[in-house]
Every structure is written in C-alpha cells, then in structure tokens.
C-alpha cells in the first residue's frame, strides 16, 4: 500500500514539473517548485516507512522542509525587491 501511495506522490511531482517549465508567470513557477519540494518531503517520509526506518528518514524530511521553506522565502523576497525597484 505504501508503494502505491509513493507512486501517486511521484506522479504529482512529475505533473508539477510541467508547471515549472510552462508556467505562465514567474510566481506560478515558484509555487510549483515549492510544491515539488513539499511532495518530495512526503516521498522521503514514505520511503522511510517502506524501509522500516522512519526515524532516520523523518529527520531527513525535516531538514529538507527547512531548506525548502528558506529557499521559497528567499526567492519571494528577492522577487518582491525587484518588483519595487530594488528598495
């Protein structure tokens, strides 16, 4: 059952790659990249449960989530400063 769920999460990630490549605006692309990061966090946790080592993989998921959040905020702040004329 966990393998089927992991494959579904992987399918969602692949669908979001389309939005990153074709996205009509830069913000759509940024949001898609963030969604890909979030689904990868879930995928890492699922792999931990599949291999019966959730304690190790959940730690990796938390670290990846922190990097994903910091990256998204940094890109958003950069784009905001570019929009306002470089405050």
C-alpha positions as CSV (number, residue, x, y, z in Angstrom):
1,X,0.0,0.0,0.0
2,X,2.8,2.4,0.8
3,X,4.4,1.8,-2.5
4,X,1.2,2.7,-4.3
5,X,1.0,6.0,-2.3
6,X,4.6,6.8,-3.0
7,X,4.0,6.3,-6.8
8,X,1.0,8.6,-6.6
9,X,3.1,11.3,-4.9
10,X,5.8,10.8,-7.5
11,X,3.1,11.3,-10.2
12,X,2.1,14.6,-8.6
13,X,5.7,15.7,-8.6
14,X,6.0,14.9,-12.3
15,X,2.8,16.9,-13.1
16,X,4.3,19.9,-11.2
17,X,7.4,19.8,-13.4
18,X,5.2,20.7,-16.3
19,X,4.1,23.8,-14.5
20,X,7.7,24.8,-13.6
21,X,8.6,24.6,-17.3
22,X,5.5,26.1,-18.9
23,X,4.1,28.3,-16.1
24,X,2.6,31.5,-17.5
25,X,4.2,33.6,-14.7
26,X,7.3,33.5,-12.6
27,X,5.1,33.2,-9.5
28,X,3.4,30.1,-10.9
29,X,6.8,28.5,-11.4
30,X,8.0,29.4,-7.9
31,X,4.8,28.0,-6.4
32,X,5.3,24.8,-8.4
33,X,8.8,24.4,-7.3
34,X,7.7,24.8,-3.7
35,X,5.0,22.1,-4.3
36,X,7.6,19.8,-5.7
37,X,9.7,20.3,-2.6
38,X,6.7,19.5,-0.4
39,X,5.8,16.4,-2.2
40,X,9.4,15.3,-2.0
41,X,9.3,15.7,1.8
42,X,6.3,13.3,1.8
43,X,8.0,10.9,-0.5
44,X,11.1,10.8,1.7
45,X,9.0,10.0,4.7
46,X,7.1,7.3,2.8
47,X,10.4,5.7,1.8
48,X,11.3,5.7,5.5
49,X,8.2,3.7,6.3
50,X,8.7,1.4,3.4
51,X,12.2,0.5,4.6
52,X,11.0,0.4,8.2
53,X,13.4,3.1,9.3
54,X,11.1,6.1,9.8
55,X,13.2,7.7,12.5
56,X,16.1,8.3,10.1
57,X,14.1,9.4,7.1
58,X,11.8,11.7,9.1
59,X,14.9,13.6,10.2
60,X,15.9,14.0,6.6
61,X,12.4,15.2,5.8
62,X,12.5,17.8,8.4
63,X,15.9,19.1,7.2
64,X,14.6,19.2,3.6
65,X,11.5,21.0,4.7
66,X,13.5,23.7,6.4
67,X,15.7,24.2,3.3
68,X,12.5,24.3,1.1
69,X,10.9,26.9,3.3
70,X,14.0,29.1,3.5
71,X,14.6,28.8,-0.3
72,X,11.0,29.8,-1.1
73,X,11.1,32.8,1.3
74,X,14.4,33.9,-0.1
75,X,13.2,33.8,-3.7
76,X,9.9,35.6,-2.8
77,X,11.8,38.4,-1.0
78,X,14.2,38.7,-4.0
79,X,11.3,38.9,-6.5
80,X,9.5,41.4,-4.2
81,X,12.5,43.7,-4.1
82,X,12.9,43.5,-7.9
83,X,9.3,44.5,-8.3
84,X,9.5,47.5,-6.1
85,X,12.6,48.9,-7.8
86,X,15.3,47.4,-5.5
87,X,14.3,49.1,-2.2
